[in-house]
Amino acid sequence: MEEKMGGIEVGEILTVMDEDDREQEIEVIGLLTIEDKEYAAVAFADDAQEETVEEVDVFFFQVIDGEELAEIETDTEFEEVSAAFLEAQEAVEGE
């Protein structure tokens, strides 16, 4: 996994608006490039501080121009990204 991608880096806290127009803080917990597209794994900032990773809800976004997060539009793309992050995480844990 990568540590920095354009203006976004692992550990960075970002503020986003949820579907109810409330601000939510998310933390970037992973970055990965798949087939020339950049993706970020994020979690709610409070949850990302939890000791056990299994309890954290992780969300995936495409990184646009190295600094903007966009929703992944298709289920197929989401599944590919999810699997790639899981594989990368397992490789890191296996080291």
C-alpha positions, 0 to 999 in steps of 0.5 A, spaced: 500 500 500 502 507 498 503 512 504 501 518 499 497 519 493 498 527 491 495 531 496 492 525 500 496 521 505 495 515 510 493 518 517 490 524 514 483 526 517 478 529 512 471 532 513 465 530 509 458 531 508 454 525 509 447 524 506 443 528 512 448 534 510 452 533 517 459 533 517 463 527 519 470 526 520 474 520 516 481 518 516 485 515 510 487 508 512 490 506 506 491 508 499 492 503 492 493 504 485 489 499 481 489 499 473 492 506 473 486 509 478 487 511 485 483 509 491 483 510 498 480 506 504 477 511 509 474 510 516 470 514 521 476 518 525 473 516 531 472 508 529 479 508 526 482 509 533 479 503 535 484 497 537 481 492 533 480 493 526 475 488 525 470 493 528 471 498 524 467 500 518 471 501 512 469 505 506 472 505 499 473 512 494 476 513 488 481 519 488 481 524 483 487 528 481 490 526 487 486 530 492 478 529 491 474 523 493 469 520 489 464 514 490 465 508 486 460 507 481 459 500 480 458 494 484 464 490 480 469 496 481 467 496 488 468 488 489 475 489 485 477 495 489 475 491 496 479 485 494 485 489 492 485 492 499 484 486 502 490 482 499 494 488 500 492 488 507 494 481 508 501 482 505 502 487 510 500 483 515 504 477 513 511 481 513 
